[in-house]
Amino acid sequence: MISLNLLPKGALAKVQLLPSDAEARQLLLTHGIHPGKRIRLLQCFPSQDLSLITCNGRKLAIRRADLASIQVEPMNE
């Protein structure tokens, strides 16, 4: 298991653990991102401290600190 921010751009992974921060956790759950779902890291925007991910056909911008607290298992396509 690795944190999502260590995944290379464009890589697919399976969510294992969500952040412990209640606000970040609720945001992810609201968008259908929960353990067992497949997620892809699309792009990073270091100057804005954001990263773009996709899950369930939705794109979502997440703060890098929250991204680092999402634990994933890398997958082969």
C-alpha positions in Angstrom: 0.0 0.0 0.0 1.2 3.5 -0.8 -0.2 7.0 -0.5 -2.0 8.3 -3.6 0.5 11.2 -4.0 3.3 8.7 -4.7 1.4 7.2 -7.6 2.7 8.2 -11.1 0.5 10.4 -13.2 -2.1 8.4 -15.2 -1.7 5.3 -13.0 -4.7 3.3 -11.8 -5.1 2.2 -8.2 -7.6 0.7 -5.8 -8.5 2.8 -2.7 -7.6 1.0 0.5 -7.9 3.6 3.3 -9.4 7.1 3.4 -8.1 10.1 5.3 -8.9 10.3 9.0 -9.8 14.0 8.7 -13.6 14.1 8.8 -14.0 17.0 6.2 -11.7 15.3 3.6 -13.3 11.9 4.3 -16.8 13.3 3.8 -15.9 15.0 0.6 -14.6 11.8 -0.9 -17.5 9.7 0.3 -19.9 12.3 -1.2 -18.3 11.8 -4.6 -18.5 8.0 -4.3 -14.8 7.5 -3.5 -14.5 4.8 -0.8 -12.4 1.7 -0.1 -12.5 -0.8 -3.0 -13.1 1.8 -5.7 -10.7 2.3 -8.6 -9.1 5.7 -8.9 -6.7 7.4 -11.3 -4.3 10.3 -10.6 -4.7 12.6 -13.7 -2.6 15.6 -13.0 -0.8 17.6 -10.3 -0.8 21.4 -9.9 1.9 22.1 -7.3 1.5 25.9 -7.6 -2.1 25.6 -6.5 -1.5 22.7 -4.0 -4.1 20.6 -5.9 -4.2 17.3 -7.7 -6.8 16.1 -10.2 -8.2 12.5 -9.8 -11.0 10.6 -11.5 -13.3 8.0 -10.1 -16.7 6.8 -11.3 -16.4 9.0 -14.3 -16.1 12.1 -12.2 -13.1 14.4 -12.0 -12.3 15.9 -8.6 -9.6 18.3 -7.4 -8.1 17.4 -4.1 -5.6 19.2 -1.8 -2.2 17.5 -1.9 -2.3 17.0 1.9 -5.5 15.0 1.6 -4.1 13.1 -1.4 -1.2 12.0 0.7 -3.5 10.5 3.3 -5.4 8.3 0.9 -3.8 4.8 0.8 -4.1 2.9 -2.4 -2.9 -0.4 -4.0 -1.5 0.2 -7.5 -3.3 -1.8 -10.3 -2.4 -3.0 -13.8 -4.8 -2.0 -16.5 
